[in-house]
Amino acid sequence: MKQIRLLVTGLLAILATSTLTGCMTFNSQTLDLHPQIQVSRVLSKEKRVEIIPKDLRADSVIGYRYTGEADAPSIVLKDSLHLLQHTTEHALEDMGIVRFYGGEFNLTISLIELNYHASDSKIKQTVSLDTKLKVTVSKDNKSYTGTYTADKQQTFVGVPSEEENERLVNDLFSSVMNLAMNDQQLIDFIQFN
């Protein structure tokens, strides 16, 4: 009787593990991020800012979903340049700027790093993320450059779903964009030049 119980318990554990990992199909994932930015300053609507987005990463893949298989599904951003442009523009609009063309300020926002690393420990999986942005705003022969980093870690039971991955990366990107768009020296440069 005791052996049967141990056998049933072992089979249930194997079944649970295979249900969490082995029976599901994991595909490559393209993240469509929509960062939430909260700004604290107001700028003159007369300011003109040309936003120049740059993706300086060596590879468009931010990481791989850990599935235990040899060919792990990749994770990429939908359109990094549009993401940088759109998010920066919305943050500046929230500050009052409505003129996004050249002639006064150039704001170059560069994605330096965005990394996703998943590690597995039995039925738990830990996802570690980090990102780095550089923002340079210039007018005439003056400029200000700020560098912003953020990291995040979360543990999941099993492989995170596509929705969980997107939420996790979106939260990280929101954090780093909030750091950049609330840098008092950066905003002072635009306000007082």
Secondary structure, DSSP 8 states (H G I E B T S, - for coil): -HHHHHHHHHHHHHHHHIIIIITS----EEE-------------TT-BEEEEEEE--S-SEEEE---SSSS--EEEES-HHHHHHHHHHHHHHHHT--B-SSSSEEEEEEEEEEEEEEEEETTEEEEEEEEEEEEEEEETTEEEEEEEEEEEEEEEESS--HHHHHHHHHHHHHHHHHHHHT-HHHHHHHHH-
